[in-house]
Each structure stands twice: as C-alpha cells, then as structure tokens.
Amino acid sequence: MARQTKERLSRRDVLFTAGLAAGAVTVGLPLVQAADTPAKEGKLKVIVAGAHPDDPESACGGTMARYADLGHDVVALYLTRGEAGLKGKTHQEAAAIRTAEAEKACEILKAKPLFAGQIDGSTEINAARYEEFRKIVEVEKPDLVFTHWPVDSHRDHRVCSLLVYDAWLQLGRKFALYYFEVDAGAQTQLFHPTHYVDISETEERKRKACYAHTDGPSFYPKYHDLMNRFRGLECGCKFAEAFVHHHRGSHQPLI
C-alpha cells in the first residue's frame, strides 16, 4: 500500500499521522480537537498502562513528560510490581526494589505511579480481573489512555492490553485509546503507527526515567533508543514515539 505524504509541524505543535489507511489525515495541536469534535478545555487526565515497572516509561516516557510539562495530570498505571523481574530475589524483594524504581522514574517524568495489584509472570484475565481493572480506570476518569499493542510475545503485555480494552468498552469508549510499542519488534509485533509524537526535547528525561531501573542501561540502548531514532526518521524529527489510535473512541488529539 502506498504511504500517504506526511505533513511536519513545529516541535511545539507536533502531531504526525502515518496515513496507512487511505484518506486518514489527522493533524492536532495541544488541547485542540479535530474539526468535528468540540475543544476540551482545562487539564487532561492521561493514563499510561503497562504490565511492569519500566513499560510505561520505556514505551511512552517522552510523551508522558510532554503532557506533564503542559500541566496535565499523568498517571503511570502498572499492572504488576515486577515481582519476577530480578534474578536471585524473592517476589517480595523484587517488588520492593522495582516499585521504588518505578516511583523514581515517575518523579523524573512528573507522573503519578499507580499499581493494579497483579503478579508479574502470573497475570490473569477473568471476570473478576476485568471488573477490578475497570474500577481503577473509572475512578481515574481519563481523557486519554495508552497501553500495549495486543500482538506481543509477552503474556503480561497482552493481559494488560486486553484489560484496558475491556475497560474502554465497559466505560462507553469515552476516552481516547492509543496503543504503544516496546522492544523494537522483539516483543511488540505487526505494529503500524497511525500517530507520532516528537520527543526530541524530552528524550533525555525519558532515558533518565528508564535508567532509574536496574536493567535500564541494558534494555534502553538495545531497544528503545533505536525505536526513538527510527520513529523520528519516519516522521522527520530526531526522536519520536509511535502509536496506533483506536478510531472508535474519543478523537482527543495527541500533543
């Protein structure tokens, strides 16, 4: 399929659209809705839902920082506390360490950490878990939610994605739903962006947030630095994060 020509805006007002679907052109500015949607005034509530400590910040950290800098409320919603993420540590020990790392990362990004209470490596999807997660999202009343693209090699990532999707459906598709990618195709697969956010001015903070995690120096250069640069090349800036927008929800544009 031929790719549609993309228009580049200034870094301050950037919103890029991949145009992978014929005629799909969306250009938005901060707090300015698409032409057929009324403008939303005041602060936005932005949730970035990831399966583990480091997922929101590695996938979406630059965008999180941009929203926070504009005065919006940003929440990093972690499905687990990374209980299985540190070799040689018990689940309790690993959870304490990785929770502290997530809190430090959120401090760097000016975001609020929130934990959904599932266990790393043993996440579940069932009626009770759907209801539990929906209540968390409902209380937060988000305008935008970002989460994992569901075609992913990691089970916990898939669980997180489906929990968010179900909450979006149950809450009447009232918030904008965007999917993010992780690990440069090693985990997220078949990901074709519809939108880009220029993170050239916030990439350094994203990097610091990722380096707040014990394994940040190993995963960030290998995967996410490459992703940031590649997506930047695609949309004409130095560093970018890429997303897929679910067209059936709110059309609240990205910054």
N, C-alpha and C positions, 0 to 999 in steps of 0.2 A: 504494500500500500504506500503510495507516495505521501511524504510527510509535508504538512502544511507549513508555510513560512511563518516563523515566529517573530513577533514584534518585541524589541527590547525597550524597557522603560529605564528611568534613572534608578540607582540603587535604593533611594529613599522610597520610591513608589512602586517597587518592582512586583510584578506578578507575571509569570511566564506560563503559557499554555502550550502543551506539546502538539495539540491538534491531531491526535492519532485517529480520531473519528471525523468523518467528513463534516465540514461546516461547524465544528466545535471550537468557537473562538470565545475566550473569556478573559477580559482584562479588568483587574480590580486594583483599587488603591486602598490604603489602610482606612478602615471604617466607612468605605464607600461601597454600597451594594451594586450588584449588577443592575442594568437599566430597568428590568421588570420586577425588581424587588425593592421595597422601601428601605431607606438607610436606617441602620441601627445606631443609636447614639449611646454614649457612655462607655463604661468598661465592658469588655468581653470576658467571659469565663472560658478558658482554654484548658482542656484535659488532654494529656498525652499518656496513653495507657500502654504499658509494656509488661512483658512477662516477668522480667528480672531487673534488679538494680543494674543499671548501665544501659538497658534497652531504650528508654525514652531519650536519654541524653545523647547516646551514640547515633540514633536514627533521626532525632528531631531537635537536638540541642541548640543549633543555630537559630532555628525558627522560634523555639521557646524563649531564647534570650531576646530576640527582636520584639516579640509580643510583650514580654516583661518590661523592656525598656520604654515601650509606649504607654505603660501604665496599666496594662491589662492583668487580670488575675490568671496565673498559670499554675496548673497542678500536674505533678508527675504521679500518676497512679500506677503503682507497682503491684502486679498480681501476686507475687511472692516476695520473700526477703532474701532470696538467693541461698536457701538452706543447703543445696547440694553443690554449691559453686566453688568451694575451696577444698582441695585435696588435703587429707590429714586432719580435717576439722569435723567435729560433730555438727549436726544440723543446727543446734543451738548456738554453737560458737560461730559458725559461718554466718548465720542470720544476724548476729550481733555486729560482726565486722562489716558485712555488706550493707546493713541498714545504716550504719554510721557513714559509710562511703556514699550512699545514696543521698543522705541528708547533706553532706558536704557538697556534693555535685549540685543539688538543688539550691544551696546557698549561693554558689557561683552563678547559677542561671537565674536567680531571683524567683524561684518556683517553690511551691509548697509540696512536700512529699506526702503521699497517702498510700497506705498499704491495704490490699484487699483480703489478705489472710489465707491465701492458698499456699501450698508447699512446693517448692522448686523440685521438678522432676516427677511430681505426683499430682499435677493439676488435674482438675475434674470438670467435666461438663455433664450436668444433670439438672433436673428441675429446680432443686434447691439452690444449686450454684448460680443458675440463671437469675433466680429471684434475688439472691443475695447481692449479686453484682449490679443488677438493675437498681436496687435501692441506693447503692453507693452513688451511682451516676445521677439518679433522680434528685438526691439531696444536694449535689453539687450544681445542678441546673446549668449545664454547659451550653455555650453557643457554638463551640467547635470541639470536636474530639478527633484525635489522631490515634491510630493503632496499627498493629502489624497487618501487612498484607497476608491473607489467609493461606496462600500457597507457599508453604515454608517447611523446611526439613525438620524444624524443632517442634516437638509436640506442644510444649508450653506456649510457644508463639501462636500456634494455631488455636489453642484453647482461648487465649486472651482475645484474639481477633473475633472469634465466634461469640464470646461473652459480650463484647462491645456491640457487635452487630445485632444481637438479640435485644440488648437494652435499647438500642436505637429504634428498633421496630416497636418494642413494647411501649416506648415513650412517644410514639407517634411521629417519628422521624423529624423531630422539631429542631435538632441541632445538625450542623454541617458535619459530615463524616468524611474523613480523609485517611487514607492508608499510607504507611511509610515502609521503607525497605531497610534491611540490616545485612551486614556482612557481604556486601558486594556480590550477591548472587550465590554465595556459598550456602546461605540459608534461604533468604527470600528468592523466589523463582517466578519466572513469567511476569515480571513487573514492568509495565509500560506506563510511564508517568503521564498524567494529564496536566499537572501544575508543577512549577518550580518556585522556590524562594531563594533569593540571593542572600547568602550568609557570609559574604566576604568580610563584613565588618564585625561579625560575631563568631567567626570560626575559631578564633583564639580562645574565647571563653568556652566554646563547645569542647575544644581539645582539653582545656584545664579541667572541665567537669568530668570528662571521660578518664583523665589521668588521676582523678580522685579515687578511682577504683584500682584495686591491686593489680588487675590484669590489663588496665588501660594502656600502658606502654607497649603491650604485645598486640592487642587487637586493633587499636586505633590506626597506627601506621599501615598495618597489613590490609585492613578492610575499609575503614571509614574515611581515612584521608584520601584514598583512591576514589571512593564514591563521591566525596565532596568535589574533587577536582574534575572527575568525569562529568558529573551533572552540571558543573559550571561550564565546561566546554560545550555541552549540549545547548545551553541557553545563553551563552555569551557573557559570562562573568567569571571571576576567579574561583569562587566556591559556591555551591548551591546544594540544597536538599530537594528531593523529588517526591511527589505524592500522586496518589490516584484519588480523585474525588468521586464519591457516590452521588450520581446525578439525581437520585430520588429524594434527597434530603434538602436542608436549607442551602441556599446559594451564597451564604456569607463568604465573601472572597478572602483569600489569603493576603497577607501584607506584602 
